[in-house]
Amino acid sequence: MFEAEDIRQWRGHNVVDHEGHKIGVLEAVYVDTTTDQPAFATLTVGLPTRRRLVFVPLGGAMVGPDYLKVAYDKKQVKEAPSIGTDGELLAEDEKTVFAHYALAYRTGTGGERRLARR
């Protein structure tokens, strides 16, 4: 797995799907608050006048010479829950992001958030 500091260095690089098709550009990394390990990334997608940020899990991701390859296909990622380019993921929306990728979701023991932007 990547160290959070290392994956953040890829900000602004292309993100491709498991077949090498470009999905978008890496914007930010979200870590799992229980482990402090990179868990999700946001990608900038869309037309220049209608940009948005979509979420994609980093499990199984690999780095290439000038791109980050994720383990999900382009269509699934582009249909993922999104936020505006200046927005933030609300705590109540985290479960939807996990559900889109059929990943288990649970809050911390005190009900705290699962994801934090780094």
Contacts in CASP RR format, 6 or more apart in sequence:
PFRMAT RR
TARGET T0000
AUTHOR 0000-0000-0000
METHOD contacts of the structure
MODEL  1
MFEAEDIRQWRGHNVVDHEGHKIGVLEAVYVDTTTDQPAFATLTVGLPTR
RRLVFVPLGGAMVGPDYLKVAYDKKQVKEAPSIGTDGELLAEDEKTVFAH
YALAYRTGTGGERRLARR
1 37 0 8 1.000
1 38 0 8 1.000
1 58 0 8 1.000
1 59 0 8 1.000
2 38 0 8 1.000
2 58 0 8 1.000
2 61 0 8 1.000
2 63 0 8 1.000
3 38 0 8 1.000
4 29 0 8 1.000
4 31 0 8 1.000
4 36 0 8 1.000
4 37 0 8 1.000
4 38 0 8 1.000
4 118 0 8 1.000
7 29 0 8 1.000
7 38 0 8 1.000
7 41 0 8 1.000
7 58 0 8 1.000
7 68 0 8 1.000
8 29 0 8 1.000
8 118 0 8 1.000
10 26 0 8 1.000
10 63 0 8 1.000
10 68 0 8 1.000
11 26 0 8 1.000
11 27 0 8 1.000
11 28 0 8 1.000
11 29 0 8 1.000
12 25 0 8 1.000
12 26 0 8 1.000
12 27 0 8 1.000
13 25 0 8 1.000
13 26 0 8 1.000
13 66 0 8 1.000
13 67 0 8 1.000
13 68 0 8 1.000
14 22 0 8 1.000
14 24 0 8 1.000
14 25 0 8 1.000
14 26 0 8 1.000
14 66 0 8 1.000
14 67 0 8 1.000
14 68 0 8 1.000
15 22 0 8 1.000
15 23 0 8 1.000
15 24 0 8 1.000
15 25 0 8 1.000
15 26 0 8 1.000
15 41 0 8 1.000
15 43 0 8 1.000
15 56 0 8 1.000
15 67 0 8 1.000
15 68 0 8 1.000
15 69 0 8 1.000
15 70 0 8 1.000
16 22 0 8 1.000
16 23 0 8 1.000
16 67 0 8 1.000
16 68 0 8 1.000
16 69 0 8 1.000
16 70 0 8 1.000
17 23 0 8 1.000
17 69 0 8 1.000
17 70 0 8 1.000
17 72 0 8 1.000
17 73 0 8 1.000
17 74 0 8 1.000
17 77 0 8 1.000
18 69 0 8 1.000
18 70 0 8 1.000
18 71 0 8 1.000
18 72 0 8 1.000
18 73 0 8 1.000
19 73 0 8 1.000
19 74 0 8 1.000
20 69 0 8 1.000
21 73 0 8 1.000
21 74 0 8 1.000
22 67 0 8 1.000
22 74 0 8 1.000
23 43 0 8 1.000
23 45 0 8 1.000
23 56 0 8 1.000
23 70 0 8 1.000
23 74 0 8 1.000
23 77 0 8 1.000
23 78 0 8 1.000
24 43 0 8 1.000
24 44 0 8 1.000
24 45 0 8 1.000
25 43 0 8 1.000
25 44 0 8 1.000
26 41 0 8 1.000
26 42 0 8 1.000
26 43 0 8 1.000
26 68 0 8 1.000
27 41 0 8 1.000
27 42 0 8 1.000
27 43 0 8 1.000
27 44 0 8 1.000
27 53 0 8 1.000
27 85 0 8 1.000
28 41 0 8 1.000
28 42 0 8 1.000
28 53 0 8 1.000
28 117 0 8 1.000
28 118 0 8 1.000
29 38 0 8 1.000
29 40 0 8 1.000
29 41 0 8 1.000
29 58 0 8 1.000
29 117 0 8 1.000
29 118 0 8 1.000
30 38 0 8 1.000
30 39 0 8 1.000
30 40 0 8 1.000
30 41 0 8 1.000
30 42 0 8 1.000
30 55 0 8 1.000
30 89 0 8 1.000
30 115 0 8 1.000
30 116 0 8 1.000
30 117 0 8 1.000
30 118 0 8 1.000
31 37 0 8 1.000
31 38 0 8 1.000
31 39 0 8 1.000
31 115 0 8 1.000
31 116 0 8 1.000
31 118 0 8 1.000
32 38 0 8 1.000
32 39 0 8 1.000
32 114 0 8 1.000
32 115 0 8 1.000
33 108 0 8 1.000
33 112 0 8 1.000
33 113 0 8 1.000
33 114 0 8 1.000
33 115 0 8 1.000
33 116 0 8 1.000
34 108 0 8 1.000
34 114 0 8 1.000
38 58 0 8 1.000
38 118 0 8 1.000
39 57 0 8 1.000
39 58 0 8 1.000
39 59 0 8 1.000
39 114 0 8 1.000
39 115 0 8 1.000
40 55 0 8 1.000
40 56 0 8 1.000
40 57 0 8 1.000
40 58 0 8 1.000
40 97 0 8 1.000
40 115 0 8 1.000
41 55 0 8 1.000
41 56 0 8 1.000
41 58 0 8 1.000
41 61 0 8 1.000
41 68 0 8 1.000
41 70 0 8 1.000
42 53 0 8 1.000
42 54 0 8 1.000
42 55 0 8 1.000
42 56 0 8 1.000
42 83 0 8 1.000
43 53 0 8 1.000
43 54 0 8 1.000
43 56 0 8 1.000
43 77 0 8 1.000
44 51 0 8 1.000
44 52 0 8 1.000
44 53 0 8 1.000
44 85 0 8 1.000
45 51 0 8 1.000
45 52 0 8 1.000
45 53 0 8 1.000
45 54 0 8 1.000
45 77 0 8 1.000
45 78 0 8 1.000
45 82 0 8 1.000
46 52 0 8 1.000
51 84 0 8 1.000
51 85 0 8 1.000
52 82 0 8 1.000
52 83 0 8 1.000
52 84 0 8 1.000
52 85 0 8 1.000
53 82 0 8 1.000
53 83 0 8 1.000
53 84 0 8 1.000
53 85 0 8 1.000
53 87 0 8 1.000
54 77 0 8 1.000
54 78 0 8 1.000
54 80 0 8 1.000
54 81 0 8 1.000
54 82 0 8 1.000
55 80 0 8 1.000
55 81 0 8 1.000
55 82 0 8 1.000
55 89 0 8 1.000
55 97 0 8 1.000
55 100 0 8 1.000
56 70 0 8 1.000
56 72 0 8 1.000
56 77 0 8 1.000
56 80 0 8 1.000
56 101 0 8 1.000
57 70 0 8 1.000
57 71 0 8 1.000
57 72 0 8 1.000
57 101 0 8 1.000
57 103 0 8 1.000
58 70 0 8 1.000
59 70 0 8 1.000
59 71 0 8 1.000
60 70 0 8 1.000
60 71 0 8 1.000
61 68 0 8 1.000
61 69 0 8 1.000
61 70 0 8 1.000
61 71 0 8 1.000
62 68 0 8 1.000
62 69 0 8 1.000
63 69 0 8 1.000
70 77 0 8 1.000
72 101 0 8 1.000
76 100 0 8 1.000
76 101 0 8 1.000
79 100 0 8 1.000
80 97 0 8 1.000
80 100 0 8 1.000
80 101 0 8 1.000
81 93 0 8 1.000
81 96 0 8 1.000
81 97 0 8 1.000
81 100 0 8 1.000
83 89 0 8 1.000
88 117 0 8 1.000
89 97 0 8 1.000
89 115 0 8 1.000
89 117 0 8 1.000
91 113 0 8 1.000
94 105 0 8 1.000
94 113 0 8 1.000
94 114 0 8 1.000
94 115 0 8 1.000
95 105 0 8 1.000
97 115 0 8 1.000
98 104 0 8 1.000
98 105 0 8 1.000
98 114 0 8 1.000
99 105 0 8 1.000
105 114 0 8 1.000
106 114 0 8 1.000
107 113 0 8 1.000
107 114 0 8 1.000
108 114 0 8 1.000
END
